[in-house]
């Protein structure tokens, strides 16, 4: 098992990261992105970060995050 080889600090970080991932409603997060605008922003060799930023509906993106779960993930003591 690969996880058994990780130091304890890495394991607790991974656990906290998992809690943060669980705090995001992936469907809502995906819905917050205008895929046509994002595709335009990342097409070619360069990324137009302004266009990428503008491709995200910030209100919808914020609604995709459960703030209480985030607070729990960042405030819970690491085991």
C-alpha positions as CSV (number, residue, x, y, z in Angstrom):
1,X,0.0,0.0,0.0
2,X,1.5,3.3,-1.1
3,X,0.0,5.3,1.7
4,X,1.8,3.2,4.3
5,X,5.0,4.6,2.9
6,X,4.1,8.3,3.4
7,X,5.1,10.1,6.6
8,X,2.4,10.8,9.1
9,X,2.4,14.5,8.2
10,X,1.7,13.7,4.6
11,X,-1.2,11.4,5.6
12,X,-2.9,14.0,7.7
13,X,-2.4,16.5,4.9
14,X,-4.0,14.0,2.5
15,X,-6.9,13.5,4.9
16,X,-7.4,17.3,5.2
17,X,-7.2,17.7,1.4
18,X,-9.8,14.9,1.0
19,X,-12.1,16.9,3.3
20,X,-11.6,20.0,1.3
21,X,-12.4,18.1,-1.9
22,X,-15.6,16.8,-0.3
23,X,-16.6,20.4,0.4
24,X,-17.0,21.1,-3.3
25,X,-20.1,20.2,-5.2
26,X,-18.4,19.1,-8.4
27,X,-21.5,19.4,-10.5
28,X,-22.1,23.0,-9.4
29,X,-18.4,23.8,-9.9
30,X,-18.5,22.5,-13.4
31,X,-21.7,24.4,-14.1
32,X,-20.0,27.6,-13.0
33,X,-17.6,27.5,-16.0
34,X,-18.5,28.7,-19.5
35,X,-16.8,25.9,-21.4
36,X,-16.7,27.8,-24.7
37,X,-15.0,30.8,-23.1
38,X,-12.6,28.5,-21.2
39,X,-11.7,26.6,-24.3
40,X,-11.0,29.9,-26.1
41,X,-8.8,31.0,-23.1
42,X,-6.7,27.8,-23.1
43,X,-6.5,27.1,-26.9
44,X,-3.1,27.3,-28.5
45,X,0.3,27.4,-26.8
46,X,-0.5,30.1,-24.2
47,X,-3.2,30.6,-21.6
48,X,-5.1,33.9,-21.5
49,X,-5.6,34.1,-17.7
50,X,-8.0,37.1,-18.0
51,X,-10.2,35.1,-20.4
52,X,-10.0,32.0,-18.1
53,X,-11.0,34.2,-15.1
54,X,-13.9,35.7,-17.0
55,X,-15.1,32.2,-18.0
56,X,-16.0,31.4,-14.4
57,X,-19.3,32.7,-12.9
58,X,-17.9,33.6,-9.5
59,X,-21.3,33.5,-7.8
60,X,-22.0,30.0,-9.0
61,X,-18.5,28.9,-8.1
62,X,-18.9,30.2,-4.6
63,X,-22.2,28.4,-4.3
64,X,-20.5,25.2,-5.1
65,X,-18.4,25.3,-1.9
66,X,-19.8,24.2,1.4
67,X,-18.1,26.7,3.7
68,X,-18.9,24.8,6.9
69,X,-17.2,21.7,5.5
70,X,-14.2,23.9,4.6
71,X,-14.0,25.4,8.1
72,X,-14.2,21.9,9.5
73,X,-11.4,20.6,7.2
74,X,-9.0,23.5,8.1
75,X,-9.8,23.6,11.8
76,X,-9.8,19.9,12.6
77,X,-6.7,18.8,14.3
78,X,-4.5,16.5,12.2
79,X,-4.3,13.0,13.5
